Amino acid sequence: MTESIESPSAKRQAIVQAATRLFLTHNYRSVSMEKIAAAAPVSKATLYNHFTGKPQLLAAVVSELCTSLLQTMTQTLSEDDDAEQTLQKIAASAVELMYSPDGLAIYRLVIAEIHAFPELGQVVYDNGPRLALNQLESYLRQLQTSGCFNIPDTYFSADAFFSLLKGDLHFRCLLGIQAAPTEAEKVRLIESVTRFYLRGIMYAGQS
């Protein structure tokens, strides 16, 4: 096979993009490493130089999908915004990921394949949700030490924030009985969740 992409980083990106298309168009079980190599296109040797198997490729696909959220969180948490602005920015990026076609498709793919490939659940969790949860929990610990917030259980509170953004709406979208929210609906969701959440963690007398 003739490879038209020269740099290793470009080859890796092409492989991840090809794997994403194939996993989401077909399914994890039916996509072989050979098919991914052909779609990239790279040689099988090049493919295996970057990824030892399909679980590692799925981890890279999930990591790529979550990049925007995690980058937004890293940037946002380094800025000197107030808590409401910070949480709104995090919520906006999380909502874009949760309700994106690829985000919903990956969730469905893992649920469909988890019985035959139980390792996939851990792969997906470790390369996306866990990282986002850890970052938010760290930020909530900072808020707690500021003296203006009541967050005795930062892990539960971080999990609750993301859960509020999902809820019944996300479940209905996964089932295909609800269209993904419009931009206006996303804004309402983000603002409603952030205000509700802040009322729950802010000490009385703070605004």
Secondary structure, DSSP 8 states (H G I E B T S, - for coil): ------SHHHHHHHHHHHHHHHHHHS-TTT--HHHHHHHTT--HHHHHHH-SSHHHHHHHHHHHHHHHHHHHHHHHHTS---HHHHHHHHHHHHHHHHTSHHHHHHHHHHHHHTTT-THHHHHHHHTTHHHHHHHHHHHHHHHHHTTSB--S-HHHHHHHHHHHHHHHHHHHHHHTSS----HHHHHHHHHHHHHHHHHHHB-TT--
